Amino acid sequence: MKRYQTSETLPVGLLLALAGGLLDAYSYLNRGQVFATAETGNLVLLGINVSMGNWSQVLHYLLPVLAYTAGVLVTELLRRHLEDEGGWLHWRQYLLLVECVVIAVVAFLPQTLNPLANLMISFASAVQVDSFRKFNGCGCATTMCTGNLRSGTEHLFFYLSHRERDALNKVGLYYGLILSFVTGAVLSGLLTHLFHSRTVLAACIPLLIAFGMMFQERIHREEA
């Protein structure tokens, strides 16, 4: 049986996908009907507005893309620094704390600052997706579902064609991440009726649980 770092196991991936679904639904329901955790839609709308000469709207859709890019750059910078430093926490734990701080700030931004809130969610999403790229050895995303749906369905075909046990395990992994993401969106919808713009704080719960689980990695390393 293969062993993976705790930060690269399916339970952590499911928690992060739950947070990803919460964030994406939150930005749509509470921050101006924007999907802020993935940038494909923003890039399409940016291109459409360039073709129409709507330059103010071009900037509107460009800013979240730039925020996402900044999130990746900051993540890579911190990862290299934290890996070299070592320390008591795993480098991914530090980045989970960064994400939680950003989310906490978003929760208290007024509706008049929805564009800023969405920029910050885009940034936090980039931190998450760039920090956690693989689970159980499979390349996955926890803030979007298109790639997971493609990969899961591909492995479903392999299983139906060849009855490969490993392919079935991967089907469960990818579809499990999708289900967890959708569950996060459902929770966001239910909680919005009660907490409105504060709903985003719920995303910190699975992130902090994942943060705590990663201490197990540290314990194993010390025992070894």
Residue pairs with C-beta under 8 A, 6 or more apart in sequence:
2 136
2 137
4 135
4 136
4 137
5 217
6 12
6 213
6 214
6 216
6 217
7 90
7 92
7 132
7 210
7 214
7 217
8 132
8 134
8 135
8 136
8 137
9 135
9 136
10 135
10 136
10 173
10 176
11 213
12 132
12 135
12 210
12 213
12 214
13 132
13 135
13 136
13 140
13 142
13 173
13 177
13 180
14 176
14 177
14 180
15 180
15 206
15 207
15 209
15 210
15 213
16 128
16 132
16 142
16 206
16 207
16 210
17 142
17 177
17 178
17 180
17 181
17 184
18 180
18 181
18 183
18 184
18 187
18 206
19 128
19 142
19 184
19 203
19 204
19 206
19 207
20 37
20 125
20 128
20 142
20 143
20 144
20 181
20 184
21 180
21 181
21 182
21 183
21 184
21 185
21 186
21 187
21 188
22 184
22 185
22 187
22 188
22 199
22 200
22 202
22 203
22 206
23 36
23 37
23 103
23 121
23 124
23 125
23 143
23 184
23 188
23 200
23 203
24 35
24 36
24 37
24 38
24 143
24 144
24 181
24 184
24 185
25 184
25 185
25 186
25 188
25 189
26 121
26 188
26 192
26 199
26 200
26 203
27 34
27 35
27 36
27 37
27 117
27 118
27 121
28 34
28 35
29 188
29 189
29 192
29 199
30 192
30 196
30 197
30 199
30 200
31 111
31 114
31 117
31 118
31 121
31 197
32 114
32 115
32 118
34 64
34 114
34 118
35 41
36 64
36 118
36 119
36 121
36 122
36 125
37 121
37 122
37 125
37 143
37 144
38 125
38 143
38 144
39 64
39 65
39 68
39 122
40 146
42 61
42 62
42 64
42 65
43 61
43 65
45 57
45 61
46 58
46 61
46 62
46 65
49 55
49 57
49 58
49 60
49 61
50 58
60 115
63 115
63 119
64 118
64 119
64 122
65 122
67 119
67 120
67 122
67 123
67 126
68 122
68 123
68 125
68 126
69 126
70 123
70 126
71 122
71 123
71 124
71 125
71 126
71 127
71 130
72 126
72 130
74 98
74 123
74 127
75 95
75 126
75 127
75 130
75 131
76 130
78 91
78 94
78 95
78 98
79 91
79 95
79 131
82 91
82 94
83 91
88 218
89 218
90 214
90 217
90 218
92 131
92 132
92 214
93 211
93 214
95 127
95 128
95 131
96 128
96 131
96 207
96 208
96 210
96 211
97 211
98 127
99 124
99 127
99 128
99 207
100 204
100 207
100 208
102 120
102 121
102 123
102 124
102 127
103 121
103 124
103 200
103 201
103 203
103 204
103 207
104 201
104 204
105 120
106 117
106 120
106 121
106 124
106 200
107 197
107 198
107 199
107 200
107 201
108 198
109 116
109 117
109 120
109 197
111 197
121 200
125 143
128 142
128 143
129 141
129 142
129 143
129 144
132 142
133 139
133 140
133 141
134 140
135 173
135 177
136 169
136 173
138 151
138 170
138 173
138 174
139 147
139 151
140 147
140 148
140 151
140 173
140 174
140 177
141 147
141 148
142 177
142 181
145 177
145 178
145 181
148 174
148 175
148 177
148 178
149 174
149 178
151 170
151 174
152 170
152 171
152 173
152 174
152 175
152 178
155 167
155 168
155 170
155 171
155 174
156 167
156 171
158 164
158 167
159 167
159 168
159 171
184 203
184 206
187 202
188 199
188 202
191 199
191 202
192 199
195 201
195 202
